[in-house]
């Protein structure tokens, strides 16, 4: 009878040991997954900031080009006017 109790205790101890090992493995796996997700989030944020800066730079380039076009059109209009009548020459 005593031997059966000892055997039951040993089996329970082994079960608990196995459960602890599984828990630690799962915990390590989840921590690794969290670290990976945090890395991906950092990369995403970095790329988002880079994209926002690029969009801003492109908008500034567009505004600059629009101002240049407006100036070219104003210059062309000025050049095509005759000095005497103020009307287009052609």
N, C-alpha and C positions, 0 to 999 in steps of 0.2 A: 504494500500500500504506500509506504514511504517512497519507494522507488518511483511509483507512478506519479506522485506529486512532484518529485524532483524533475522527472522527465517533462511534465506539463509546464513547470516553471522554466525549464531550459527552452522548450518550444516557444513559450510566450516571449521569453527574452530574445530569441532569434527573430521572432515576428516583429517585435519592437525595433530591433536593430535594422532589419530589412526596411521597415517603414521609415525610420530615420534616414537611412541611406537614400531611399527614393525621394524623401522630402528634400534632402540636401541637393540631390541631382536636379530636381524640378526647380528649386530655388536658384541654383546656379544657371540653369537654362533660361529662366525668366530674367535674371539679372543681365545675362548676356544679350537677351533680346531687347531689354530696356536700353542698354548701352548702344546697341545698333540703331534703335529708333532715335535715340538722342543724336547720334552722329548724322543720321539722315535728315533730322530736323534742322541741325546746324547748317548742313549743306544746302537745304531748301531755302533757309533764311538768307544765306549768303547769295545764292543765285537770284532770289527775289530782289534783294537790294541792288544787285548788279543790273538786273533787267529794268528796275525802276530808274536807275541812273541813265541807262541807255535810252529809255523812252524820253526822259527829260532832255537829254542831249539831242535826240532826233527832233523833238519839238522845237528846240532852240534853232537847230539847223533849218527847219521848215520856215520858221518866222524870219530868219535871216534871208533865206532865199526869196520869200514873199516881199520883203522890203527891197531887195535888190531888183526884183522884177518890176515893182512899182516905180522905182527910180529910173530904170531903163525905159519904161513906158512914158514916164514924165519927160525924160530927156528926148525921146523920139518925138513926142508931141511938140516939144519946144523947137526942135530942129526943123520939123516939117511946116511950121508956121512962117509965113512971110512977114518981114518986119513992117511993111507998109500997111497991109490990110488987116493983119491979125487972123487971116484965114489960112487953112491948109493950102499949100502950094499945088498939090496934085489932084 
